[in-house]
């Protein structure tokens, strides 16, 4: 493996690199916000699994979670923070860079 | 199309998952058709004929406003408790102004083009021309929102335009039937979608709310 590729791979955001968290970030990126139920249905994760990943993302400052009431019904609203949006954009750019380097290597 | 664009399209198409937006928009379009029908039926130059002719824009804007409230209320009470709530990123204010100006310019251009062409064309071509414009709009909506059934509506509208061309009805009866068909098609499409949605989903259990 070339040193450039090694450097790119080691620089990848491991928090977002996990498939479930990547899925959550991908779903949230085009939205202003969604509720827990929408994420649950879209990701297909279990409630516990989704909660655990959201907590990790919240601890890293990538998502903001707010518990509100709609009438008497509780609702958990989730949105990507500006930090989370930047991290997701950087992650995508990093992945593109890695794929380009692999493609270059294969041509050689 | 990359993964993010697929995700964005899926998020946008969620707005149409319950069919209520189509029912709402279809109702307004059908209402426009009803206004044209009234213009055809009421004596030319009568008080009500003039009220409808000049008040049309106000009635249509009012109808859109009322429908937007009904759609929102339905989503709050039925859709969001079943499959979840989303809100979409609103573009920044200058981008909204840009879009408004572009939409206004396109509408004005289409109106001018319609007037020019309908002035030169035989009246029977006008519904065909308008149905072609509506069909283009539906194709664009279908592509942008990722809702495939809009392509079926495109076919219905084009077929209606062809039928009206063959029947050669007098103005504004031809426009009335065109808008009634387009609106009716959207309402039917929306109802089928809504019935399917209500049958395949259920209100979320409290533990699913997070």
Contacts between the chains, C-beta under 8 A, distances in Angstrom:
chain1	res1	chain2	res2	distance
A	26	B	3	6.6
A	26	B	4	6.7
A	26	B	7	4.9
A	27	B	7	6.2
A	27	B	11	7.1
A	29	B	4	6.6
A	29	B	7	6.9
A	29	B	8	7.7
A	30	B	4	7.4
A	30	B	7	6.1
A	30	B	8	3.9
A	30	B	11	4.8
A	30	B	12	7.5
A	30	B	88	7.8
A	30	B	89	7.2
A	31	B	11	5.6
A	31	B	86	5.3
A	31	B	87	6.8
A	31	B	88	6.3
A	31	B	89	6.8
A	32	B	86	8.0
A	32	B	87	4.4
A	32	B	88	5.8
A	32	B	89	4.7
A	32	B	90	7.2
A	33	B	86	7.4
A	33	B	87	5.5
A	34	B	84	6.4
A	34	B	85	6.4
A	34	B	86	4.6
A	34	B	87	7.6
A	35	B	80	7.3
A	35	B	84	5.2
A	35	B	85	4.1
A	35	B	86	7.7
A	35	B	209	7.4
A	35	B	210	7.0
A	36	B	84	7.7
A	36	B	208	7.5
A	36	B	209	6.1
A	36	B	210	2.8
A	37	B	80	7.9
A	37	B	83	7.0
A	37	B	84	3.8
A	37	B	85	7.2
A	37	B	204	5.1
A	37	B	208	5.4
A	37	B	209	5.8
A	37	B	210	7.0
A	38	B	14	7.9
A	38	B	83	6.8
A	38	B	84	2.6
A	38	B	85	6.1
A	38	B	86	5.6
A	39	B	84	7.2
A	40	B	84	7.3
A	40	B	208	5.9
A	40	B	210	7.7
A	41	B	83	5.6
A	41	B	84	5.7
A	42	B	10	8.0
A	42	B	84	7.7
A	47	B	207	6.3
A	47	B	208	6.7
A	47	B	210	7.7
A	51	B	210	7.3
A	67	B	210	7.9
A	70	B	76	7.5
A	70	B	80	8.0
A	73	B	81	7.1
A	73	B	209	7.0
A	74	B	206	7.9
A	74	B	209	5.7
A	74	B	210	7.8
A	75	B	85	6.9
A	75	B	209	6.2
A	75	B	210	7.5
A	76	B	209	6.7
A	76	B	210	3.3
A	77	B	85	7.6
A	92	B	4	7.0
